[in-house]
């Protein structure tokens, strides 16, 4: 228990928080029906969690270095459990969205402290083994999420996808308090609360503007005002980070092409690989009539392939520069999305399988190396900052992608349907629209909308992949993104002492 208890405690929290990124995907049609939720409501159910996770990850990691990592981790688990209970008790979309955001805050506290806690407990070979198990658990959460979500939604109901977190949270808190020692970062560090708040305003405003554009248009006054607030917040963030002693992200790091390229790749990766799945799930269930379980099993192709490729890649691709695995992986994600952009009224779930497999291969190549590439692109003393930044950009990319692809989807469908009908169809209201428009028309329109979203995702991944191949190179000193197995050595550079990942 003393040897592997801390790993078990940390992995329980990691499994829960990453599971909740994907577990809700297959339950969205049932949520829409049960809570009378609109398309924008469903977008915020997913984005509220991802956005809170992205906006607060760095700030809570810095706070944990000062306040104590175990303390912040336990508070995060408790908050996550309370929010999960509230999600399950939601009586309307507003309550569910607010509870999901609260879940994201708890998830950020857990995610920001997982690697530092492991690094403070394990050394040498034990540390490498612990990080390997933690990585496997992270991959398993993504693979299990859609299937478990389908089983619970099909069985006791969608509310149980949240209530299942409660017993796991109790076990995680008990085990953490019993076997995980407290640890802190270097003395004298200060928490950059100003930077945390300003970055949260930026992330929230830009995501809100993207979601609002889907229902009100890109040139609507409210949409433009949101983007203006986001731009102002970004400028303020740069100013604040240049002046504080312990910034969340040093803006000067973005002057390094390798670092900027990795951050761009991280943002594009999560968005392009996973952002369209939200709407694909709605298509599978509301248009093709699949159950949540069958809909979740469709995505298992991608998850299993990703898991296998990631596990094998560490050995087979040893010594291959990370820009090739990351850039090449993004290009494979792009090809996979393009393969899924040929749907029509007669298409079935099997038409998605080749594309999902290619996206899975690309995901398996990108995931293991992207954090290590970020760490290798900065000086060793900035390792924690880089690790936290890459996780932040990944979650922010996912949140923005859901909003962007939803806008593309509804805009394409609005070429044939009235705007309100297109919004309703994208939000899972196919049953109510079959009378006025006909089943084949709805099949055709939704397929065209998904094609447009998949093409957009493919273009995003392709552009990011090419840029990563061009700019992510070793610096003159020979240091830089080198190989996909870099995350393990990064942990040995006292990532635990200052890590915000």
C-alpha positions, 0 to 999 in steps of 0.5 A: 500500500505504501509503495503503490498506494499513492499511484492508485490514489492519483490514478483514480482522480485522473481516470475520473476527470479524463473520463468526464471529458468524453463520457457525456458525448453519447448521452447528449441526445438523452440530455437534450430530450430530458432537459429540453436543451438546445444546441447551444446548451449541449455545446456548453455542457461539453465546453463548460467542463473543458473551458474551466479545466483549461482556464484554471489549470495553470493557476491552480497548479501554481497555487498547489505549489504554495498551498500544498499539492495534496491539499489542493488535490483533495479539495479538487476531488471533493469539489468534483464529487459535489459537482457530479452530484449536482449534474445528476440532480440537474432540473434544467440545462442551466443547472447542468452547465453550471455544475459541469463548470464546477466539475471543471474547476475540481478537475483542474485542481486534480489534473494540475497536481497529478504529476507533481504528486507522483514526482514527489513520491517516486524516484528512478525506475519506480518513477518511470513505472508510475508514469507509465501506469498513469499514462495507460490509465489516461488512455484507458479513460478516453477509450472507456468513456463513450462505452461506459457512457452508453451503458449507463445512459441505456441502463439506469439513465444519463444522470448516472454518468455523473453519479458513478463518480461519487463512490470513486471520489470517496475512495480517492479522498480516503486513499490520498489522505492515507498514503500520499505525503504533502509536498510543495514547490520552491519556497518564495513563489507567489501565485499569479492570481491576476494572470489566472483571472485574465486568462479565464476571461480570455478563454471564456470570452473567445469560446462564448463568442464562437458558440454565440456565432452559431446561433446569432451569426459572426457579425452580430453585435454580441458576438463581436463584443465577445471577441473584443473582450477576448482580445482585450483580455489577451493583451492584458494577460501578456502585460501582466505576465511580463511584469509578475515575478512568477508568471503562469506562462512567460510570453517570451517562450512564444518567441521560440518557434519550437514552443509556439509550434508545439502549442499550436499543435496541441490546440489543433490536435484535441480540437481536430481529433475529438471536436466533431465526435459530439455531433457525430454521436447525435447523428448516430442516435437521432438519425440512424436510431442507434442506442447510446451503447451502440453509438459509443462502441462506434468510437471504440475503433478510434480509442483502441487503435490510439491506445495500441499505437501509443503503447507501441510507439515508445519502442518502435519510434525510439529516437525519431524526432518529435516533430515527425511524430506530432506533425505526421500524426496531425496529418493522419488525423487530417486524412482521417477526418477527410475520409469521414467527409463523404456521408449521404442520406444512405450512410451508416456507422460503418462508413466512419470506421476507416476515418476513425482508425486513421484518426486513432493512429494519428492520436496514438502518435501525437499524444505520447510525444507532445508534452515531451516536445513542449518540455524539450523546447524550453529551458529546464527551469521552465519545464513545469510551465511548459507541461502545464501550458500544453495541457491548457492549450489542448483543453482550450482547443477542444472547447473552441472546436466544439463551438466552431464545428457546431457553427459550421454544421448548422451553417451548412444545414441552414442552406436547406433548412430554416435556421431554427430547424437546423439548430434543432436538428443539430441539437438532437430534435430530429423526431420533432422535425420529421413531419415537416421535412421528411426523414430523407431530407433530414438524413441528407442535411445532417450528413452534409453538415457533418461533412462540412465539419469534418472537412474543417477539422481536417484542414485545421489538423493539416495546417497545424501538422505542416507548421509543426513539421516546419518550425519544431526543430532543435535549437542551435545548442542541439536541445529541442523536441527530439523523440516521443518518449521525452515525457519520462525524462522530463519528470526527472528534472524536478517536474514535481517541484514546479510542475503545473501540468 
